[in-house]
Amino acid sequence: MNYFRDMKVYERVPRSHLATTGGKIIGTMWIDTNKGDADNPNVRCRLVGKEFRTGPDDALFASTPLLEALRLIISRASTLGARGKKNEIMINDVSRAYFYAKCPRDLYVELPVEDPDYDPNFIGKLRLCLYGTRDAALNWQSTLSEHLECQGFVRGVGHPSVFHHKEKNIWTLVHGDDYLSLIHI
């Protein structure tokens, strides 16, 4: 809960605030995962939203890079560049990625009882995306894409999750909270 407070994932508001914005309230639950093993447990707990699909909505689509784009990256990585320069592939995993994307709609969560400021008369207005909300993946992808474009990358014409930086000759594929880059060194 300290991480939620530090990141300002949600803002506590009275339940009456919902009437002025017309948003919706979703429940939350804890997901516990053992990243270790039976002898050396390393349990991670994640608070997630419980927003359920009520019908198809193409506006919530987050793209996945085509297999051909991955093949291109691997092919280029295995080929020596000009004057024998080597290539490297770098894979990045953004920890707690969705908490870096703003929540653009009026969405509220039931406060978990573990919140030190828990009060049943209050709810949390999401400021950042939460795992388990329908548009979290799309919002994260938009946030990362905007960041890459600000750094000089150009989005691929053939696919929205492929980026190229012409001056540095870096190719990047964005997928979920991971991104893979081909770097010429």
C-alpha positions as CSV (number, residue, x, y, z in Angstrom):
1,M,0.0,0.0,0.0
2,N,3.0,2.3,0.5
3,Y,3.8,1.9,-3.2
4,F,0.3,2.8,-4.2
5,R,0.5,5.9,-2.0
6,D,4.0,6.9,-3.3
7,M,2.9,6.5,-6.9
8,K,-0.5,8.2,-6.3
9,V,-2.3,5.4,-8.1
10,Y,-5.7,6.6,-6.8
11,E,-7.1,9.6,-5.0
12,R,-9.5,9.0,-2.1
13,V,-12.8,10.7,-2.7
14,P,-16.2,10.5,-1.0
15,R,-18.7,8.1,-2.6
16,S,-20.9,11.1,-3.4
17,H,-18.1,12.3,-5.9
18,L,-19.2,9.6,-8.3
19,A,-22.6,11.3,-8.9
20,T,-20.8,14.4,-10.3
21,T,-18.6,12.5,-12.7
22,G,-20.7,9.6,-13.9
23,G,-17.9,7.1,-13.7
24,K,-18.1,3.5,-12.5
25,I,-16.9,1.6,-9.4
26,I,-15.0,-1.7,-9.8
27,G,-13.9,-4.1,-7.1
28,T,-10.4,-5.0,-6.3
29,M,-8.7,-8.2,-5.2
30,W,-5.2,-9.3,-4.2
31,I,-3.3,-11.7,-6.5
32,D,-0.5,-13.6,-4.7
33,T,2.3,-15.2,-6.7
34,N,5.2,-17.2,-5.5
35,K,8.2,-16.1,-7.6
36,G,10.4,-18.5,-5.7
37,D,9.9,-22.2,-4.9
38,A,8.6,-24.4,-2.1
39,D,11.9,-24.2,-0.2
40,N,12.6,-20.5,-0.8
41,P,9.3,-18.7,-1.3
42,N,9.3,-15.2,-2.7
43,V,5.7,-14.2,-2.5
44,R,4.6,-11.1,-4.5
45,C,1.2,-9.5,-3.9
46,R,-0.5,-7.4,-6.5
47,L,-3.7,-5.4,-6.1
48,V,-5.8,-5.7,-9.3
49,G,-9.0,-4.3,-10.5
50,K,-12.0,-6.5,-11.4
51,E,-13.4,-4.8,-14.4
52,F,-15.2,-7.4,-16.5
53,R,-15.9,-7.4,-20.2
54,T,-19.5,-6.5,-20.8
55,G,-19.2,-6.6,-24.6
56,P,-16.7,-6.2,-27.5
57,D,-14.9,-2.9,-27.6
58,D,-12.3,-2.5,-30.4
59,A,-11.2,0.8,-28.9
60,L,-9.5,-1.1,-26.1
61,F,-7.1,-3.0,-28.5
62,A,-3.4,-3.0,-27.7
63,S,-1.4,-4.2,-30.6
64,T,1.1,-7.1,-30.6
65,P,4.1,-7.1,-32.9
66,L,3.9,-9.4,-35.9
67,L,6.1,-12.5,-35.8
68,E,7.7,-11.2,-39.0
69,A,9.0,-8.1,-37.1
70,L,10.7,-10.3,-34.5
71,R,12.2,-12.4,-37.3
72,L,13.5,-9.2,-38.9
73,I,15.1,-8.1,-35.6
74,I,16.8,-11.5,-35.1
75,S,18.0,-11.7,-38.7
76,R,19.5,-8.2,-38.5
77,A,21.1,-9.0,-35.2
78,S,22.8,-12.1,-36.7
79,T,24.2,-10.1,-39.6
80,L,27.4,-8.0,-39.3
81,G,26.9,-4.4,-39.9
82,A,29.0,-2.0,-42.0
83,R,32.7,-2.4,-41.4
84,G,32.2,-5.5,-39.3
85,K,30.1,-3.8,-36.6
86,K,28.3,-6.1,-34.2
87,N,24.6,-5.9,-33.3
88,E,23.0,-6.6,-30.0
89,I,19.4,-7.5,-28.9
90,M,18.2,-6.0,-25.7
91,I,15.0,-7.1,-23.9
92,N,13.5,-4.7,-21.3
93,D,10.8,-5.6,-18.8
94,V,9.2,-2.6,-17.2
95,S,8.3,-3.4,-13.6
96,R,4.8,-2.4,-12.7
97,A,4.4,-0.9,-16.1
98,Y,0.7,0.0,-15.9
99,F,1.3,2.3,-13.0
100,Y,3.2,4.7,-15.4
101,A,0.1,5.2,-17.6
102,K,-2.6,7.7,-16.7
103,C,-6.2,6.5,-16.4
104,P,-8.0,8.8,-18.9
105,R,-11.6,7.9,-17.7
106,D,-13.6,8.3,-14.6
107,L,-13.0,5.0,-13.0
108,Y,-13.2,4.3,-9.3
109,V,-12.1,1.3,-7.1
110,E,-13.4,0.0,-3.8
111,L,-10.6,0.8,-1.4
112,P,-8.9,-2.3,0.0
113,V,-9.2,-2.8,3.7
114,E,-5.4,-2.9,3.8
115,D,-5.3,0.8,3.0
116,P,-4.3,2.6,6.2
117,D,-6.9,5.3,5.3
118,Y,-9.7,2.8,4.6
119,D,-13.2,4.1,5.2
120,P,-16.3,2.5,3.6
121,N,-17.6,6.0,2.8
122,F,-14.7,6.6,0.4
123,I,-13.6,5.2,-2.9
124,G,-10.5,5.6,-4.9
125,K,-10.5,7.6,-8.2
126,L,-7.9,6.0,-10.4
127,R,-5.2,8.5,-11.5
128,L,-3.0,5.7,-13.0
129,C,-4.0,2.5,-14.6
130,L,-4.5,-0.6,-12.6
131,Y,-3.9,-4.2,-13.7
132,G,-7.3,-5.7,-14.3
133,T,-8.9,-2.6,-15.9
134,R,-10.0,-3.0,-19.5
135,D,-7.9,-0.3,-21.1
136,A,-4.7,-0.6,-19.0
137,A,-2.7,-2.3,-21.7
138,L,-3.7,0.2,-24.4
139,N,-2.9,3.2,-22.1
140,W,0.5,1.7,-21.2
141,Q,1.3,1.1,-24.9
142,S,0.3,4.7,-25.7
143,T,2.5,6.0,-22.8
144,L,5.5,4.0,-24.0
145,S,4.9,4.9,-27.6
146,E,4.8,8.6,-26.8
147,H,8.0,8.3,-24.8
148,L,9.8,6.6,-27.7
149,E,8.6,9.2,-30.2
150,C,9.9,12.0,-27.9
151,Q,13.3,10.2,-28.0
152,G,13.4,10.4,-31.8
153,F,11.9,7.0,-32.7
154,V,9.4,6.9,-35.6
155,R,6.4,4.5,-35.4
156,G,6.3,1.9,-38.2
157,V,3.8,2.5,-41.0
158,G,3.1,-1.2,-41.3
159,H,2.6,-1.9,-37.6
160,P,2.0,0.5,-34.6
161,S,4.2,-1.4,-32.2
162,V,7.4,-1.3,-34.3
163,F,9.7,1.7,-33.9
164,H,12.9,2.8,-35.6
165,H,15.4,5.5,-34.6
166,K,17.2,6.4,-37.9
167,E,20.2,8.3,-36.4
168,K,21.0,5.6,-33.9
169,N,19.8,2.8,-36.2
170,I,17.8,1.1,-33.4
171,W,14.8,-1.0,-34.0
172,T,12.3,-1.6,-31.2
173,L,9.3,-3.8,-30.8
174,V,6.8,-3.0,-28.0
175,H,4.7,-5.8,-26.5
176,G,2.9,-5.5,-23.2
177,D,5.2,-4.4,-20.5
178,D,8.2,-5.7,-22.5
179,Y,10.1,-4.2,-25.3
180,L,12.8,-5.6,-27.5
181,S,15.5,-3.5,-29.2
182,L,18.1,-4.2,-31.8
183,I,21.1,-2.0,-31.2
184,H,24.1,-1.6,-33.6
185,I,27.3,-1.3,-31.7
